[in-house]
């Protein structure tokens, strides 16, 4: 039910934005004497649109102007900061008074906090039409769940395991999908990345907490995350597909960047220069491919991510090659010229894309 309500709210906000855009365009057309509505038509359109806007505002609390949208962004930031602050407060509150409680009391408090915050999230989610408060309470519930598993493990001296990461990921993603909380989706994705990378490291004979020493452990889960939105329908969730792609791309390119300078961390047992050169070429090729795919699919987030990592790979190699050999003014001049060249290439891509759109029937 909650998902359907969020979907309807997004549709209402989109329709509200269309109405305001229509009014601005109509005013411009009337000013240029391109389109003039008679008084009866203009009044009918205005009355119909005002009725729709009033209905949307009452039912879904949509933003009716650019100023209200800016205020909504402020409310989102306040909600995020409040959630992080309350989670930190809860964490330090536990540790402040933890030593005063017996083992049984500690277990009861942990379970009560986790279960109570989860039930509070459900209660708030059923009554919060704006979505700000359920995001705040949802993040608190996740913090309580993490504390629950971590501190119960310490109480009973349970050996740390990567299975905790999987439990955190499942809980975070359940809350994210139930109440459209993208921040919890990102947290869940990070837990999934850590779990699968740790598990791959353990399969290779490594202690699971040292999984970061083998950057190649991240590559399989990175590819899975990037292509996951192609297999699942995320149209009802705001920005979820984008988050999977961006996190997947970052999970891929950061290890490639590390391997391009630190070849000894690779599983490959060949010459270090060959390893680093191979991953350098992979970084350039895949980032360029991501830019191409983003343009083809009209994924602006993919284009921006690909450009960022392509430039990062390019500038890091320039620094590696020429920082010592070149005068500093010449080094930065080369960087500037490369930026201009990249800008020209992207401009040509955008022009070609615009031409393709115009030629479509």
C-alpha positions in Angstrom: 0.0 0.0 0.0 2.8 2.4 0.9 4.5 1.8 -2.4 1.3 2.6 -4.3 0.8 5.8 -2.3 4.4 6.9 -3.1 3.8 6.2 -6.7 0.6 8.2 -6.8 2.3 11.1 -5.0 5.1 11.2 -7.6 2.6 11.2 -10.4 0.7 14.1 -8.6 3.9 16.1 -8.2 4.8 15.5 -11.9 1.3 16.6 -13.0 1.6 19.7 -10.8 5.0 20.6 -12.4 3.4 20.1 -15.8 0.6 22.5 -14.9 3.0 25.2 -13.8 5.2 24.7 -16.8 2.1 25.0 -19.1 1.1 28.3 -17.5 4.6 29.7 -18.0 4.6 28.6 -21.6 1.1 29.9 -22.2 2.0 33.3 -20.8 5.0 33.4 -23.1 2.9 32.4 -26.2 0.3 35.1 -25.3 3.0 37.7 -25.0 4.3 36.8 -28.4 0.8 36.8 -29.9 1.2 33.1 -30.9 -1.7 31.7 -29.0 -4.6 33.7 -27.5 -7.4 32.0 -25.5 -10.7 33.8 -25.2 -11.9 34.7 -21.7 -14.2 31.6 -21.4 -11.5 29.1 -22.4 -8.9 30.8 -20.2 -11.2 30.8 -17.1 -12.1 27.1 -17.7 -8.5 26.0 -17.9 -7.5 28.0 -14.8 -10.4 26.7 -12.8 -9.7 23.1 -13.8 -6.0 23.4 -13.0 -6.7 25.1 -9.7 -9.0 22.4 -8.7 -6.4 19.7 -9.5 -3.7 21.6 -7.6 -5.9 22.0 -4.6 -6.7 18.3 -4.7 -3.0 17.3 -5.0 -2.0 19.6 -2.2 -4.6 18.3 0.2 -4.1 14.6 -0.6 -0.3 14.4 -1.3 1.3 17.6 0.0 2.9 18.3 -3.4 5.1 21.4 -4.0 3.2 24.1 -5.8 6.1 26.4 -6.7 9.9 26.6 -7.1 10.1 28.2 -3.6 8.2 25.3 -2.1 10.5 22.8 -3.8 13.5 24.6 -2.3 11.8 24.3 1.1 11.2 20.6 0.5 14.9 20.1 -0.2 15.6 21.9 3.1 13.2 19.6 4.8 14.9 16.5 3.3 18.3 17.7 4.5 16.8 18.5 8.0 15.3 15.0 8.0 18.6 13.4 7.1 20.6 15.4 9.6 18.1 14.7 12.3 18.1 11.0 11.6 21.9 10.8 11.7 22.0 12.9 14.9 19.4 10.8 16.6 21.1 7.6 15.6 24.4 8.9 17.0 22.7 10.0 20.1 21.2 6.5 20.5 24.6 4.9 20.0 26.3 7.0 22.6 23.4 6.7 25.0 23.8 2.9 25.0 27.5 3.1 25.7 27.0 5.7 28.4 24.8 3.5 30.6 25.7 0.1 29.3 28.0 -0.9 32.1 25.2 -0.3 34.7 23.0 -3.0 33.3 23.2 -6.7 33.8 23.4 -9.2 30.9 19.7 -10.0 30.9 18.8 -6.3 31.0 21.2 -5.5 28.2 19.6 -8.1 26.0 16.1 -6.9 26.8 17.0 -3.3 26.1 18.6 -4.2 22.8 15.6 -6.2 21.6 13.1 -3.7 22.8 14.9 -0.8 21.1 15.2 -2.7 17.8 11.6 -4.0 17.8 10.1 -0.8 19.2 11.8 1.4 16.6 10.7 -1.0 13.8 7.1 -0.8 15.0 7.3 2.9 15.3 8.5 3.1 11.6 5.4 1.1 10.6 3.1 3.4 12.6 4.7 6.6 11.3 4.8 5.3 7.7 1.0 4.6 7.8 0.3 8.2 8.8 3.1 10.3 7.3 1.9 11.6 3.9 5.0 13.7 3.3 7.5 10.9 3.9 10.0 13.0 5.8 9.3 11.6 9.3 9.2 8.0 8.2 12.6 8.4 6.6 13.9 9.8 9.9 12.4 7.0 12.0 13.4 4.4 9.4 17.1 5.4 9.8 16.8 5.2 13.5 15.3 1.8 13.2 18.2 0.6 11.1 20.7 2.1 13.6 18.9 0.2 16.4 19.1 -3.0 14.4 22.9 -2.6 13.8 23.4 -1.9 17.5 21.3 -5.0 18.4 23.4 -7.4 16.3 26.8 -5.8 17.2 26.3 -5.6 20.9 24.6 -8.9 21.4 27.6 -10.4 19.6 29.8 -8.7 22.1 27.7 -9.7 25.1 27.8 -13.4 24.2 31.4 -13.3 22.8 30.2 -14.4 19.3 33.0 -14.5 16.7 32.5 -11.6 14.3 31.2 -12.8 11.0 30.4 -11.3 7.6 26.8 -12.7 8.0 26.1 -9.6 10.0 26.6 -7.5 6.8 24.0 -9.6 5.0 21.5 -9.2 7.8 22.0 -5.4 7.8 21.7 -5.3 4.0 18.4 -7.2 4.1 16.9 -5.0 6.8 18.0 -1.7 5.2 16.7 -2.7 1.7 13.4 -3.9 3.2 12.8 -0.5 4.8 14.1 1.3 1.7 11.6 -0.5 -0.6 8.7 -0.3 1.9 9.0 3.4 2.5 11.0 4.7 -0.5 14.0 5.7 1.5 16.9 6.0 -1.0 19.5 6.6 1.7 18.8 3.2 3.3 18.9 1.7 -0.2 22.5 3.1 -0.6 23.4 1.8 2.9 22.0 -1.6 2.0 24.0 -1.7 -1.2 27.2 -0.9 0.7 26.5 -3.7 3.0 25.8 -6.1 0.1 29.1 -5.0 -1.5 31.0 -5.5 1.7 29.4 -9.0 2.3 30.1 -10.4 -1.2 33.6 -9.0 -1.3 34.3 -10.4 2.2 32.8 -13.8 1.2 35.0 -13.9 -2.0 38.0 -13.1 0.1 37.2 -15.9 2.5 36.8 -18.3 -0.3 40.3 -17.4 -1.4 41.7 -18.2 2.0 41.7 -14.7 3.4 40.2 -13.6 6.8 37.0 -11.8 5.9 37.8 -8.5 7.6 40.8 -8.1 5.2 38.7 -8.2 2.0 39.8 -4.7 1.1 43.3 -6.0 0.4 42.1 -7.6 -2.8 40.3 -5.0 -4.9 39.3 -7.6 -7.5 36.9 -9.0 -5.0 34.6 -6.0 -5.7 34.4 -6.4 -9.5 31.8 -9.2 -9.7 29.3 -7.6 -7.3 29.9 -4.2 -9.1 28.8 -5.7 -12.4 25.8 -7.4 -10.8 24.6 -4.1 -9.2 25.0 -2.1 -12.4 22.8 -4.5 -14.4 20.3 -5.3 -11.7 17.9 -2.5 -12.8 17.7 -4.2 -16.2 16.2 -7.3 -14.6 13.9 -5.6 -12.0 11.2 -3.0 -12.4 12.1 0.0 -10.4 9.7 2.5 -12.0 7.7 2.8 -8.8 10.8 3.8 -6.7 12.3 7.2 -7.0 15.9 7.0 -8.2 16.5 3.4 -7.1 17.7 2.3 -10.5 20.1 5.2 -10.7 21.5 4.4 -7.2 22.2 0.8 -8.3 24.0 1.9 -11.5 26.1 4.7 -9.8 27.0 2.4 -6.8 27.9 -0.4 -9.2 30.0 1.9 -11.3 31.9 3.3 -8.3 32.4 -0.3 -7.0 34.0 -1.1 -10.3 36.1 1.9 -11.1 37.6 2.5 -7.6 39.2 -1.0 -7.5 40.4 -0.6 -11.1 42.0 2.7 -10.1 43.7 1.1 -7.2 44.9 -1.8 -9.2 46.3 0.5 -11.9 48.8 1.8 -9.3 49.1 -1.1 -6.9 49.4 -4.2 -9.0 50.7 -6.4 -6.2 47.2 -6.5 -4.7 46.0 -8.4 -7.7 45.3 -12.2 -7.9 47.2 -12.3 -11.2 50.7 -13.8 -10.9 52.3 -11.9 -13.8 54.6 -8.9 -14.1 53.4 -5.9 -12.1 53.8 -3.5 -15.0 51.6 -5.7 -17.1 48.9 -5.9 -14.4 48.9 -2.1 -13.8 48.9 -1.4 -17.5 46.0 -3.8 -18.1 43.9 -2.2 -15.4 44.7 1.2 -16.7 43.4 0.3 -20.1 40.4 -1.3 -18.5 39.7 1.9 -16.6 39.8 4.1 -19.7 37.8 1.6 -21.8 35.1 1.0 -19.3 34.6 4.6 -18.3 34.4 5.6 -22.0 32.0 2.8 -22.6 29.9 4.0 -19.6 29.7 7.5 -21.2 28.6 6.0 -24.5 26.0 3.8 -22.8 24.7 6.7 -20.7 24.3 8.8 -23.9 22.6 6.0 -25.7 20.2 5.2 -22.9 19.7 8.8 -21.8 21.1 8.1 -18.4 22.6 11.4 -17.3 23.9 9.9 -14.0 25.8 7.2 -16.0 27.4 9.9 -18.3 28.4 12.0 -15.3 29.9 9.0 -13.5 31.8 7.9 -16.6 33.1 11.3 -17.3 34.3 11.7 -13.6 36.2 8.4 -13.7 37.6 8.9 -17.2 39.0 12.3 -16.2 40.3 10.8 -12.9 42.1 8.0 -14.7 43.4 10.5 -17.3 44.7 13.0 -14.8 46.2 10.4 -12.5 48.2 9.0 -15.4 49.3 12.5 -16.5 50.5 13.0 -13.0 52.3 9.7 -13.0 54.0 10.4 -16.4 54.8 14.1 -16.5 54.6 15.7 -13.0 58.4 15.3 -12.5 59.4 15.8 -16.1 57.4 18.9 -17.1 57.5 22.4 -15.8 54.4 23.0 -13.6 52.9 25.6 -15.9 53.2 23.2 -18.9 51.7 20.3 -16.9 48.6 22.3 -16.0 48.4 23.7 -19.5 48.2 20.2 -20.8 45.5 19.3 -18.3 43.5 22.3 -19.3 43.8 21.5 -23.0 42.7 17.9 -22.4 39.7 19.3 -20.5 38.8 21.5 -23.5 39.2 18.5 -25.8 36.9 16.4 -23.6 34.4 19.2 -23.6 34.4 19.4 -27.4 33.9 15.6 -27.7 31.0 15.7 -25.3 29.4 18.7 -27.0 29.5 16.8 -30.3 27.9 13.8 -28.7 25.1 16.1 -27.3 24.6 17.7 -30.7 24.3 14.4 -32.4 21.8 13.2 -29.7 19.7 16.3 -30.2 19.8 15.8 -34.0 18.6 12.2 -33.5 15.7 13.4 -31.3 14.6 16.1 -33.8 14.7 13.6 -36.7 12.4 11.2 -34.9 8.8 11.3 -36.3 
